[in-house]
């Protein structure tokens, strides 16, 4: 029911569509196995909370594996880019979307999650439930994050 909204947040958290799909699948698996623990309220907020916790678990495991791999092998890579002489409307949209995504990614994980949950339409109380913090903390995170996004995207203001 909320798969698209969960997937959108998961994409921003993982920066990888395949990992995001796995994270959403893990979210639903955890929700189904813990359904008896649901205490009422917003199912959407509960699912986002599960997704966030699952992401934290995956991130911690990945951090440990990355450290172990770093000890064994050093790898490097470079990306090659190309340019076009004319910029189409779709290319311009992609450029703007890229700048917005870069601005979002520059936020802390908690700030980015707070903004994305706000965009998804969750109320401050629901966001607080998902993040496990006080509603006042959500308000201050949103204010700070919006301010940072305004600064980073000021070139798009009129």
GUPA-112705 format. One record per atom (N, C-alpha, C, O): x, y, z; atom name. Coordinates in Angstrom, 3 decimals. Example, Ala and Ser with C-alpha at 12.3 -4.5 7.8 and 13.67 -1.06 7.14 Angstrom:
2
          X          Y          Z   atom
     13.190     -5.690      7.800      N
     12.300     -4.500      7.800     CA
     13.200     -3.300      7.800      C
     14.236     -3.319      8.465      O
     12.850     -2.250      7.080      N
     13.670     -1.060      7.140     CA
     12.900      0.030      7.870      C
     13.409      1.138      8.039      O
end
This chain:
158
          X          Y          Z   atom
      0.820     -1.188      0.000      N
      0.000      0.000      0.000     CA
      0.866      1.255      0.000      C
      0.555      2.215     -0.706      O
      1.937      1.265      0.772      N
      2.822      2.419      0.862     CA
      4.167      2.147      0.186      C
      5.150      2.837      0.455      O
      4.207      1.156     -0.681      N
      5.469      0.712     -1.277     CA
      6.186      1.828     -2.022      C
      7.406      1.949     -1.911      O
      5.457      2.650     -2.782      N
      6.109      3.716     -3.546     CA
      6.751      4.752     -2.627      C
      7.879      5.182     -2.866      O
      6.043      5.148     -1.589      N
      6.588      6.129     -0.647     CA
      7.797      5.544      0.085      C
      8.800      6.232      0.274      O
      7.706      4.291      0.494      N
      8.825      3.635      1.160     CA
     10.018      3.518      0.212      C
     11.160      3.738      0.613      O
      9.750      3.176     -1.027      N
     10.821      3.037     -2.021     CA
     11.517      4.373     -2.257      C
     12.742      4.424     -2.369      O
     10.742      5.456     -2.333      N
     11.345      6.777     -2.542     CA
     12.306      7.123     -1.406      C
     13.424      7.576     -1.653      O
     11.879      6.913     -0.183      N
     12.758      7.201      0.954     CA
     13.966      6.273      0.931      C
     15.092      6.708      1.170      O
     13.736      5.012      0.648      N
     14.833      4.044      0.608     CA
     15.860      4.417     -0.456      C
     17.059      4.235     -0.246      O
     15.406      4.934     -1.594      N
     16.333      5.369     -2.648     CA
     17.230      6.487     -2.154      C
     18.431      6.496     -2.425      O
     16.649      7.424     -1.433      N
     17.462      8.522     -0.913     CA
     18.407      8.061      0.189      C
     19.498      8.612      0.340      O
     18.009      7.076      0.945      N
     18.869      6.588      2.014     CA
     20.015      5.742      1.481      C
     21.131      5.806      1.999      O
     19.744      4.948      0.446      N
     20.749      4.015     -0.047     CA
     21.484      4.502     -1.288      C
     22.607      4.069     -1.547      O
     20.868      5.397     -2.063      N
     21.441      5.897     -3.320     CA
     21.601      4.773     -4.349      C
     22.463      4.844     -5.226      O
     20.771      3.744     -4.235      N
     20.865      2.613     -5.136     CA
     19.488      1.953     -5.223      C
     18.942      1.514     -4.210      O
     18.934      1.884     -6.419      N
     17.580      1.359     -6.594     CA
     17.460     -0.100     -6.153      C
     16.464     -0.487     -5.541      O
     18.461     -0.894     -6.460      N
     18.418     -2.305     -6.082     CA
     18.445     -2.465     -4.555      C
     17.693     -3.259     -3.990      O
     19.321     -1.700     -3.903      N
     19.382     -1.755     -2.443     CA
     18.092     -1.207     -1.830      C
     17.639     -1.682     -0.789      O
     17.509     -0.203     -2.488      N
     16.252      0.366     -1.997     CA
     15.137     -0.677     -2.057      C
     14.341     -0.792     -1.125      O
     15.081     -1.432     -3.147      N
     14.077     -2.496     -3.267     CA
     14.256     -3.528     -2.158      C
     13.287     -3.977     -1.546      O
     15.510     -3.896     -1.912      N
     15.796     -4.853     -0.840     CA
     15.369     -4.308      0.515      C
     14.836     -5.037      1.351      O
     15.609     -3.012      0.723      N
     15.256     -2.383      1.992     CA
     13.736     -2.354      2.187      C
     13.249     -2.590      3.292      O
     12.995     -2.067      1.126      N
     11.528     -2.065      1.219     CA
     11.026     -3.486      1.483      C
     10.113     -3.692      2.283      O
     11.622     -4.444      0.813      N
     11.228     -5.838      1.036     CA
     11.510     -6.241      2.486      C
     10.692     -6.907      3.120      O
     12.661     -5.838      3.001      N
     13.007     -6.128      4.400     CA
     12.020     -5.438      5.341      C
     11.649     -5.992      6.376      O
     11.600     -4.236      4.977      N
     10.638     -3.492      5.792     CA
      9.327     -4.253      5.906      C
      8.788     -4.419      7.000      O
      8.817     -4.718      4.765      N
      7.557     -5.469      4.796     CA
      7.710     -6.809      5.514      C
      6.792     -7.252      6.205      O
      8.859     -7.452      5.353      N
      9.085     -8.723      6.055     CA
      9.080     -8.497      7.573      C
      8.483     -9.268      8.324      O
      9.750     -7.435      8.004      N
      9.774     -7.130      9.439     CA
      8.384     -6.740      9.935      C
      7.987     -7.119     11.037      O
      7.648     -5.986      9.127      N
      6.305     -5.558      9.528     CA
      5.381     -6.763      9.680      C
      4.601     -6.841     10.629      O
      5.473     -7.698      8.739      N
      4.622     -8.884      8.819     CA
      4.968     -9.746     10.034      C
      4.081    -10.292     10.691      O
      6.262     -9.862     10.323      N
      6.635    -10.700     11.461     CA
      6.374    -10.011     12.800      C
      6.283    -10.674     13.834      O
      6.254     -8.674     12.782      N
      6.034     -7.941     14.039     CA
      4.649     -7.304     14.077      C
      4.416     -6.375     14.850      O
      3.740     -7.788     13.260      N
      2.402     -7.202     13.194     CA
      1.681     -7.160     14.527      C
      0.903     -6.242     14.785      O
      1.928     -8.129     15.362      N
      1.276     -8.170     16.676     CA
      1.772     -7.056     17.588      C
      1.116     -6.724     18.576      O
      2.930     -6.476     17.263      N
      3.494     -5.407     18.090     CA
      2.950     -4.032     17.732      C
      3.172     -3.062     18.456      O
      2.231     -3.949     16.605      N
      1.682     -2.649     16.182     CA
      0.658     -2.183     17.210      C
     -0.287     -2.903     17.534      O
      0.857     -0.994     17.709      N
      0.029     -0.473     18.795     CA
     -1.064      0.481     18.323      C
     -1.671      1.170     19.143      O
     -1.315      0.532     17.077      N
     -2.316      1.464     16.550     CA
     -1.648      2.741     16.095      C
     -0.426      2.872     16.166      O
     -2.434      3.665     15.637      N
     -1.865      4.902     15.109     CA
     -1.690      4.804     13.614      C
     -2.456      4.124     12.932      O
     -0.690      5.476     13.110      N
     -0.440      5.541     11.674     CA
      0.386      4.351     11.202      C
      1.525      4.168     11.632      O
     -0.191      3.547     10.323      N
      0.524      2.415      9.743     CA
      1.680      2.935      8.890      C
      2.768      2.358      8.880      O
      1.430      4.025      8.179      N
      2.459      4.613      7.324     CA
      3.680      5.017      8.155      C
      4.812      4.711      7.781      O
      3.460      5.693      9.263      N
      4.565      6.103     10.134     CA
      5.290      4.884     10.696      C
      6.516      4.882     10.801      O
      4.540      3.858     11.053      N
      5.127      2.635     11.588     CA
      6.028      1.979     10.546      C
      7.130      1.534     10.866      O
      5.559      1.919      9.294      N
      6.362      1.325      8.227     CA
      7.628      2.141      7.960      C
      8.697      1.572      7.738      O
      7.509      3.466      7.982      N
      8.694      4.304      7.804     CA
      9.695      4.089      8.941      C
     10.906      4.103      8.722      O
      9.187      3.895     10.135      N
     10.064      3.642     11.281     CA
     10.803      2.316     11.092      C
     11.999      2.224     11.367      O
     10.102      1.315     10.633      N
     10.730      0.016     10.378     CA
     11.785      0.158      9.290      C
     12.881     -0.388      9.412      O
     11.459      0.894      8.217      N
     12.397      1.095      7.118     CA
     13.665      1.794      7.620      C
     14.778      1.390      7.285      O
     13.490      2.827      8.412      N
     14.641      3.564      8.952     CA
     15.506      2.652      9.805      C
     16.730      2.658      9.674      O
     14.889      1.876     10.672      N
     15.656      0.963     11.527     CA
     16.369     -0.111     10.707      C
     17.507     -0.474     11.007      O
     15.699     -0.615      9.674      N
     16.323     -1.614      8.808     CA
     17.521     -1.003      8.077      C
     18.558     -1.648      7.926      O
     17.369      0.240      7.627      N
     18.479      0.923      6.949     CA
     19.672      1.075      7.890      C
     20.815      0.847      7.492      O
     19.410      1.454      9.119      N
     20.492      1.606     10.092     CA
     21.200      0.272     10.300      C
     22.428      0.222     10.364      O
     20.431     -0.806     10.404      N
     21.030     -2.136     10.579     CA
     21.908     -2.501      9.377      C
     23.028     -2.982      9.545      O
     21.396     -2.270      8.173      N
     22.143     -2.583      6.953     CA
     23.395     -1.721      6.867      C
     24.466     -2.208      6.507      O
     23.257     -0.430      7.200      N
     24.393      0.490      7.157     CA
     25.503      0.041      8.102      C
     26.681      0.065      7.745      O
     25.123     -0.365      9.298      N
     26.119     -0.824     10.267     CA
     26.849     -2.068      9.773      C
     28.068     -2.179      9.902      O
     26.083     -3.008      9.203      N
     26.703     -4.226      8.675     CA
     27.626     -3.894      7.509      C
     28.725     -4.441      7.409      O
     27.186     -3.003      6.633      N
     27.994     -2.629      5.471     CA
     29.283     -1.939      5.902      C
     30.332     -2.129      5.287      O
     29.203     -1.149      6.944      N
     30.377     -0.449      7.456     CA
     31.435     -1.444      7.930      C
     32.624     -1.269      7.666      O
     31.001     -2.470      8.618      N
     31.918     -3.501      9.105     CA
     32.527     -4.253      7.931      C
     33.734     -4.497      7.910      O
     31.694     -4.629      6.940      N
     32.197     -5.360      5.780     CA
     33.146     -4.493      4.955      C
     34.146     -4.994      4.441      O
     32.850     -3.214      4.821      N
     33.707     -2.312      4.055     CA
     35.071     -2.181      4.716      C
     36.098     -2.167      4.038      O
     35.079     -2.086      6.013      N
     36.348     -1.993      6.740     CA
     37.180     -3.248      6.526      C
     38.385     -3.167      6.285      O
     36.544     -4.398      6.614      N
     37.256     -5.665      6.421     CA
     37.802     -5.769      4.998      C
     38.926     -6.225      4.791      O
     37.008     -5.347      4.027      N
     37.440     -5.398      2.634     CA
     38.590     -4.418      2.386      C
     39.491     -4.707      1.600      O
     38.560     -3.276      3.046      N
     39.608     -2.273      2.905     CA
     40.943     -2.804      3.391      C
     41.989     -2.478      2.829      O
     40.911     -3.608      4.420      N
     42.142     -4.186      4.940     CA
     42.766     -5.165      3.953      C
     43.986     -5.330      3.918      O
     41.927     -5.809      3.155      N
     42.418     -6.829      2.225     CA
     42.836     -6.255      0.878      C
     43.889     -6.605      0.344      O
     41.997     -5.361      0.327      N
     42.232     -4.907     -1.046     CA
     41.999     -3.414     -1.158      C
     41.065     -2.876     -0.563      O
     42.848     -2.748     -1.921      N
     42.642     -1.329     -2.239     CA
     42.202     -1.260     -3.690      C
     42.894     -1.746     -4.585      O
     41.028     -0.644     -3.916      N
     40.506     -0.538     -5.270     CA
     40.217      0.922     -5.572      C
     39.924      1.702     -4.666      O
     40.298      1.286     -6.824      N
     39.966      2.650     -7.237     CA
     39.246      2.607     -8.556      C
     39.317      1.611     -9.276      O
     38.558      3.667     -8.878      N
     37.839      3.729    -10.143     CA
     37.601      5.156    -10.539      C
     37.652      6.065     -9.710      O
     37.345      5.346    -11.790      N
     37.055      6.692    -12.294     CA
     35.856      6.624    -13.209      C
     35.645      5.646    -13.925      O
     35.100      7.654    -13.169      N
     33.932      7.729    -14.041     CA
     34.247      8.699    -15.174      C
     34.813      9.771    -14.958      O
     33.879      8.310    -16.354      N
     34.066      9.195    -17.501     CA
     32.742      9.826    -17.848      C
     31.705      9.162    -17.863      O
     32.780     11.073    -18.120      N
     31.544     11.774    -18.465     CA
     31.652     12.370    -19.848      C
     32.750     12.556    -20.372      O
     30.531     12.663    -20.427      N
     30.501     13.276    -21.746     CA
     29.619     14.488    -21.730      C
     28.844     14.680    -20.793      O
     29.719     15.302    -22.736      N
     28.919     16.517    -22.782     CA
     28.239     16.663    -24.122      C
     28.721     16.137    -25.125      O
     27.142     17.361    -24.154      N
     26.414     17.611    -25.391     CA
     26.466     19.098    -25.679      C
     26.577     19.909    -24.760      O
     26.386     19.458    -26.943      N
     26.480     20.866    -27.297     CA
     25.173     21.597    -27.023      C
     25.192     22.791    -26.724      O
     24.056     20.919    -27.115      N
     22.758     21.541    -26.864     CA
     22.121     20.928    -25.632      C
     22.205     19.721    -25.405      O
     21.481     21.778    -24.839      N
     20.795     21.290    -23.649     CA
     19.303     21.288    -23.932      C
     18.714     22.331    -24.214      O
     18.694     20.105    -23.855      N
     17.265     19.990    -24.079     CA
     16.527     20.241    -22.768      C
     17.146     20.335    -21.708      O
     15.220     20.349    -22.845      N
     14.410     20.549    -21.642     CA
     14.581     19.389    -20.678      C
     14.691     19.588    -19.469      O
     14.602     18.172    -21.217      N
     14.778     17.001    -20.349     CA
     16.147     17.002    -19.683      C
     16.278     16.610    -18.524      O
     17.164     17.440    -20.412      N
     18.498     17.516    -19.821     CA
     18.536     18.571    -18.722      C
     19.182     18.385    -17.691      O
     17.832     19.687    -18.956      N
     17.779     20.745    -17.948     CA
     17.061     20.250    -16.699      C
     17.499     20.517    -15.580      O
     15.951     19.525    -16.893      N
     15.237     18.950    -15.753     CA
     16.126     17.991    -14.984      C
     16.134     17.985    -13.753      O
     16.875     17.181    -15.718      N
     17.775     16.221    -15.071     CA
     18.862     16.949    -14.290      C
     19.257     16.509    -13.211      O
     19.346     18.066    -14.836      N
     20.360     18.848    -14.146     CA
     19.813     19.436    -12.846      C
     20.474     19.389    -11.809      O
     18.598     19.991    -12.911      N
     17.963     20.547    -11.718     CA
     17.713     19.442    -10.701      C
     18.005     19.608     -9.516      O
     17.174     18.315    -11.161      N
     16.922     17.185    -10.256     CA
     18.221     16.722     -9.618      C
     18.244     16.372     -8.438      O
     19.296     16.716    -10.383      N
     20.593     16.324     -9.856     CA
     21.053     17.297     -8.774      C
     21.586     16.874     -7.748      O
     20.851     18.594     -8.995      N
     21.237     19.598     -7.992     CA
     20.405     19.453     -6.719      C
     20.926     19.582     -5.611      O
     19.107     19.185     -6.886      N
     18.237     19.003     -5.717     CA
     18.664     17.757     -4.955      C
     18.746     17.764     -3.726      O
     18.933     16.696     -5.690      N
     19.363     15.458     -5.030     CA
     20.701     15.656     -4.328      C
     20.896     15.163     -3.217      O
     21.622     16.370     -4.964      N
     22.922     16.643     -4.340     CA
     22.732     17.457     -3.061      C
     23.394     17.204     -2.054      O
     21.828     18.434     -3.106      N
     21.548     19.246     -1.914     CA
     20.957     18.382     -0.805      C
     21.333     18.516      0.360      O
     20.032     17.498     -1.166      N
     19.450     16.591     -0.168     CA
     20.508     15.671      0.423      C
     20.531     15.448      1.633      O
     21.374     15.141     -0.414      N
     22.405     14.216      0.056     CA
     23.429     14.909      0.956      C
     24.098     14.255      1.756      O
     23.549     16.233      0.827      N
     24.508     16.949      1.667     CA
     24.012     17.090      3.108      C
     24.789     17.395      4.013      O
     22.715     16.867      3.311      N
     22.156     16.930      4.664     CA
     22.551     15.690      5.443      C
     22.904     14.665      4.859      O
     22.491     15.784      6.757      N
     22.717     14.595      7.567     CA
     21.595     13.599      7.281      C
     20.537     13.976      6.775      O
     21.824     12.353      7.599      N
     20.807     11.328      7.356     CA
     19.511     11.658      8.088      C
     18.427     11.514      7.522      O
     19.612     12.099      9.339      N
     18.406     12.440     10.099     CA
     17.671     13.621      9.480      C
     16.444     13.604      9.387      O
     18.409     14.648      9.054      N
     17.779     15.822      8.444     CA
     17.131     15.445      7.116      C
     16.002     15.850      6.838      O
     17.844     14.669      6.295      N
     17.312     14.248      4.995     CA
     16.063     13.392      5.193      C
     15.072     13.571      4.486      O
     16.105     12.470      6.140      N
     14.951     11.618      6.411     CA
     13.764     12.456      6.872      C
     12.631     12.215      6.455      O
     14.022     13.434      7.729      N
     12.960     14.311      8.224     CA
     12.305     15.069      7.078      C
     11.079     15.144      7.004      O
     13.112     15.628      6.188      N
     12.580     16.376      5.039     CA
     11.768     15.462      4.130      C
     10.669     15.819      3.706      O
     12.303     14.292      3.834      N
     11.605     13.383      2.925     CA
     10.295     12.863      3.517      C
      9.315     12.687      2.794      O
     10.276     12.620      4.813      N
      9.029     12.197      5.461     CA
      8.016     13.339      5.448      C
      6.816     13.103      5.306      O
      8.494     14.575      5.596      N
      7.619     15.742      5.504     CA
      7.036     15.850      4.098      C
      5.847     16.122      3.934      O
      7.866     15.641      3.098      N
      7.407     15.684      1.704     CA
      6.386     14.583      1.435      C
      5.463     14.762      0.641      O
      6.559     13.446      2.101      N
      5.609     12.336      1.944     CA
      4.266     12.619      2.611      C
      3.317     11.851      2.449      O
      4.182     13.719      3.361      N
      2.904     14.116      3.941     CA
      2.684     13.674      5.374      C
      1.577     13.808      5.897      O
      3.712     13.150      6.018      N
      3.545     12.771      7.423     CA
      3.512     14.029      8.287      C
      4.215     15.003      8.013      O
      2.698     13.995      9.319      N
      2.637     15.107     10.270     CA
      3.851     15.037     11.180      C
      4.525     14.011     11.264      O
      4.121     16.150     11.863      N
      5.302     16.209     12.730     CA
      5.278     15.124     13.801      C
      6.320     14.552     14.122      O
      4.117     14.836     14.351      N
      4.002     13.779     15.355     CA
      4.340     12.415     14.792      C
      4.971     11.597     15.460      O
      3.917     12.170     13.554      N
      4.225     10.895     12.904     CA
      5.718     10.799     12.583      C
      6.331      9.744     12.744      O
      6.292     11.913     12.128      N
      7.728     11.920     11.847     CA
      8.505     11.662     13.128      C
      9.484     10.916     13.130      O
      8.067     12.283     14.216      N
      8.721     12.069     15.513     CA
      8.660     10.598     15.905      C
      9.623     10.051     16.442      O
      7.521      9.960     15.634      N
      7.374      8.535     15.939     CA
      8.354      7.714     15.106      C
      9.004      6.807     15.625      O
      8.461      8.031     13.812      N
      9.361      7.296     12.932     CA
     10.809      7.447     13.384      C
     11.562      6.474     13.422      O
     11.190      8.667     13.725      N
     12.580      8.948     14.075     CA
     12.904      8.672     15.537      C
     14.071      8.661     15.929      O
     11.872      8.450     16.338      N
     12.094      8.187     17.751     CA
     12.607      9.407     18.502      C
     13.501      9.307     19.343      O
     12.029     10.554     18.185      N
     12.442     11.788     18.855     CA
     11.200     12.611     19.199      C
     10.080     12.217     18.875      O
     11.400     13.738     19.846      N
     10.289     14.609     20.236     CA
      9.818     15.439     19.036      C
     10.613     15.749     18.149      O
      8.521     15.800     19.006      N
      8.018     16.640     17.915     CA
      8.775     17.963     17.791      C
      8.934     18.479     16.685      O
      9.234     18.507     18.894      N
     10.019     19.739     18.843     CA
     11.331     19.549     18.089      C
     11.798     20.454     17.399      O
     11.912     18.376     18.227      N
     13.142     18.054     17.499     CA
     12.866     18.005     16.004      C
     13.684     18.450     15.199      O
     11.712     17.465     15.640      N
     11.329     17.417     14.228     CA
     11.206     18.838     13.687      C
     11.698     19.132     12.597      O
     10.560     19.710     14.434      N
     10.400     21.101     13.993     CA
     11.753     21.765     13.765      C
     11.957     22.431     12.750      O
     12.674     21.586     14.702      N
     13.979     22.236     14.549     CA
     14.779     21.613     13.411      C
     15.470     22.327     12.684      O
     14.698     20.292     13.245      N
     15.397     19.645     12.127     CA
     14.854     20.136     10.793      C
     15.613     20.417      9.865      O
     13.524     20.237     10.708      N
     12.926     20.725      9.464     CA
     13.360     22.156      9.174      C
     13.692     22.484      8.035      O
     13.360     22.998     10.178      N
     13.743     24.399      9.977     CA
     15.199     24.497      9.518      C
     15.507     25.222      8.571      O
     16.088     23.770     10.187      N
     17.503     23.803      9.799     CA
     17.707     23.231      8.399      C
     18.425     23.813      7.585      O
     17.077     22.095      8.120      N
     17.242     21.438      6.822     CA
     16.697     22.314      5.697      C
     17.331     22.439      4.649      O
     15.549     22.909      5.901      N
     14.990     23.791      4.874     CA
     15.901     24.982      4.623      C
     16.090     25.398      3.480      O
     16.470     25.534      5.702      N
     17.401     26.650      5.560     CA
     18.629     26.260      4.749      C
     19.068     27.009      3.876      O
     19.187     25.078      5.043      N
     20.348     24.602      4.291     CA
     19.999     24.348      2.830      C
     20.781     24.671      1.936      O
     18.830     23.773      2.588      N
     18.417     23.533      1.206     CA
     18.227     24.850      0.463      C
     18.599     24.964     -0.705      O
     17.646     25.851      1.141      N
     17.488     27.178      0.516     CA
     18.835     27.744      0.093      C
     18.973     28.280     -1.007      O
     19.831     27.625      0.973      N
     21.173     28.127      0.658     CA
     21.792     27.385     -0.525      C
     22.348     27.999     -1.435      O
     21.690     26.081     -0.498      N
     22.311     25.282     -1.547     CA
     21.607     25.425     -2.903      C
     22.220     25.237     -3.954      O
     20.324     25.758     -2.862      N
     19.556     25.873     -4.110     CA
     19.188     27.328     -4.417      C
     18.245     27.584     -5.166      O
     19.924     28.272     -3.847      N
     19.583     29.694     -3.998     CA
     19.651     30.149     -5.454      C
     18.973     31.107     -5.826      O
     20.450     29.485     -6.282      N
     20.548     29.876     -7.693     CA
     19.235     29.638     -8.448      C
     19.024     30.202     -9.522      O
     18.362     28.811     -7.890      N
     17.085     28.528     -8.540     CA
     15.971     29.468     -8.068      C
     14.865     29.430     -8.605      O
     16.255     30.315     -7.063      N
     15.255     31.242     -6.540     CA
     15.114     32.410     -7.509      C
     16.059     32.787     -8.203      O
     13.936     32.958     -7.535      N
     13.702     34.125     -8.407     CA
     13.539     35.350     -7.586      C
     13.334     36.436     -8.129      O
end
